[in-house]
Amino acid sequence: MAGLYSLGVSVFSDQGGRKYMEDVTQIVVEPEPTAEEKPLPRRSLSQSSPPQPSPPALPGGGVPGKGPAVAAGEARDPPPDAGASPAPGRCCRRRSSVAFFAVCDGHGGREAAQFARDHLWGFIKKQKGFTSSEPAKVCAAIRKGFLACHLAMWKKLEWPKTMTGLPSTSGTTASVVIIRGMKMYVAHVGDSGVVLGIQDDPKDDFIRAVEVTQDHKPELPKERERIEGLGGSVMNKSGVNRVVWKRPRLTHNGPIRRSTVIDQIPFLAVARALGKYNLNLVKSY
């Protein structure tokens, strides 16, 4: 049948020398929603809400992805629903599939990475416009899905506090590839890169690697300007640029006042991420 293809997927994950694992992957292959299953336009029963900001750098266009960890199985279009009877005058049609691949590299704890693994796809696919045939609307829906997942993490008050009793600093990168029909969409936040392998000549075994995403690093002029414009700062520690975490000195007790001594900790080596640490950066998303 024209337009059908099978997709092979493999995954590799390595904890390395660390005592705990904060990286996760996810692979989902499921039927495209039918017209009846697509989300309906939302009706406002009160005053209209202001437009929501969207998360960073989610280029449209597609590619298979590779990150700090990579997954196994073969994705094929599923057979028609068993036992289903077509409506009168209609032939039985095979439902196409949509595939979702994600790599999440956590930091400050595994909670944010696991939350993104469990919920990011759900937030994306329920956004208005995701099932559209117009790539621009699909990209907008993916952005909104990223932001919805990011905001939902803030409500997870049960996440473990730091060793010093401060609120959780758990966050995660997220790089995803979505395949729908003959189109691929790539979205990312953080520094888990997505690379496309291109075989220019079918007779040649050589595969050319093309970097699709640009890591969100604090040393990039655009990222540094954005961070500093929001009141943040970047410091170099041992040759690595890091976003500064401003926190009260550990010996401080009681409410924070103007006289409270604030330590500046070179903390995160990525400029953008999902999770708790980025509370003061969401306006630019």
C-alpha positions, 0 to 999 in steps of 0.5 A: 500500500502506498505511503506505508513503511516500517521503522526500526528503532534501537536504544542504548543507555549507559549509567557510566560511573554515576551512583544513580541514573537520571536519564530516561527514554520513551518510545510510543507508537499508536494509531492516529486519533480519528475525527471523533477522538480529536480534541474539540475547540475549548469554549471560554466560560469566562474572560479570555486568558492572555496568550500563553508563552511557549517554550524555547527552540522547537524547530519543525521538520523531522528527523530521527533522534539520538541523545545521551541514551538511545530504545528497541522495537519495530514500529509498523502501521497497526492492522485495522481494528479487529471485528470493526464493521465499516459504515454503509458505503464506506470501505475499510481503511487502515489507520495510520500511526504516529510515533513519539521518541524522547530522550530526557537527561535529568539533573538535580534528581530523577523526578523531572526526567521521569515526569517528562517521560510519563507526561510530555507526550500526553500534554503534546497530543492533547493540544489544539492543532496537533492533529492539523495537517498544517506543520505550523499548527503542529509546531505551535501545539508541540510548543504548548505541550512542552510549556504545559509539562513544564508548568505541571512540574511546579505542582509536584510539591512532594519531590524530595528537597535538597540535602540542605532542605531547599526546594527540589532543583530537579530538572531535565533536558527533553529532545523529542522526535514525532513522526506522522505520516511522511513528516517528522517534527523535532523539538528540544530544550537543553543540550541533548542533541538530535542528529540526522543520518543521511545516506546521499548515495544508496550504493554507498554505505557512508552515512553523513551526520547532520546536527539538527538541534543547537544545544541551549548552552549558557555561553551562547550570546543569545542565551546569555543575553536572555538569562541576564535580561531576566535577572539571572547571570552566568559564571565560568567554573573550571572552564564550563559556563553555568547558570547561577543559582542564587540562594540564601547562605546555608546558615541563614534561618527565617524569612529572606530580607534585603540584608540576607546574604545570598550565595551565587552558585554556578549550577547548571551547564544548560541554559534551558530545561524543564523543571523546578530550577527554571521558575524565573525563566518561564516568561521567555519560553 
